[in-house]
Amino acid sequence: MEHICHLGRITAIKDNIISVEINSQSACTQCPARSKCSMTESVSKNIDIAVFSDKHYKVGEEVKVGLTVSQGYKAVIYGYVFPLLLILGTLVITSILGWNEGFSGISSIIILIPYYLGLFLNRKKLHQQFNFTISKK
């Protein structure tokens, strides 16, 4: 099974939960002109990973964090595809109903509030669907 892997550094260990900080960098970091360009960016993300192995990890240690490709696709669908379909569907339906363009556009954006609220309220179920793996570098 293929994994999407990122390097990270362990920031905390509590019980069977390891917190790992991952620095996501834009593709610009590989560009030879990056020192003259202001487009580069780096974002730090924290991931909590449940560990049930007898490997011993230490705070500050560099590790690999992985997610299966299928779980990555599922995350893209929940985060990008469903919201896009909601926006487009709402826009089409409100336009067919004859609503003016401004109200159709605002309704298309407002429809995302219950969607993301639903994701937030179901975060524990979603957390069970996405299983990160951790391994020593």
Buried (B, 14 or more C-beta within 10 A) or exposed (E): EEBEEBEBBBBEBEEEEBBBBBEEEEEBEEEEEEEEEEEBEEEEEEBEBEBEEEEEBEEEBEBBBBBBEEBBEBBEEBEEEBBEEBBEEBBEBBBEEEBEEEEBBEBBEEBBEEBEEEBEEEEEEBEEEBEBEBEEE
